[in-house]
Amino acid sequence: MGRNNEKNIKTHNDKLHKAQAKKKQAEIARKEKLKEIVKKFNEDKKEEK
């Protein structure tokens, strides 16, 4: 696919931005999950004392 015309440039950029957004969402989800795990771990540690 040549990117030398406006339609192909737009298609390429849309795919690129979609992939970047998906990667960013996955990163955010991982961080939130990690926060939950740390929070639960800390709560468990408090209960042991």
N, C-alpha and C positions, 0 to 999 in steps of 0.2 A: 504494500500500500504506500503510494507516494504521498507525502504530506505537502505537496506543492499547491494545493488549492484550498480554498476557505473551508469547504465542507469536511475535507479530510483532517485539516488542522483542528477544527472544532471537535470532531469525533475523537481524535487522539487525546486532546486536552480533557474531554469529558471522562474518558476511560482513566486517564492519569489521576484526575482529581477524585474520582470515585475510589480508586485504589488507595490514594493517600488518606481519604476520609475514613475508609474502612480500617486502615492501619492505626489511625489516631484513635478511633473508637475502641479498638481492641486494647490499645495501650491504656486508655482511661479505665476500661473494665477491669484490666489486670490490677491497676493501682487500687481501685475500689475494693476488689476482692482481697488484696493484700492487707488493706486497712482493716477489713472485717476480721481477717485471720489474726492479725496482731492484737486487735481489740479483745477478741475471744481469749487469746493466749494470756493477755494481761489480766483479764477477769479471772481466769482459772488460777493464775499465780496468786492473786489476792485471796481467793477462797482457801488455798492451801495453808496460808499463814495463820 
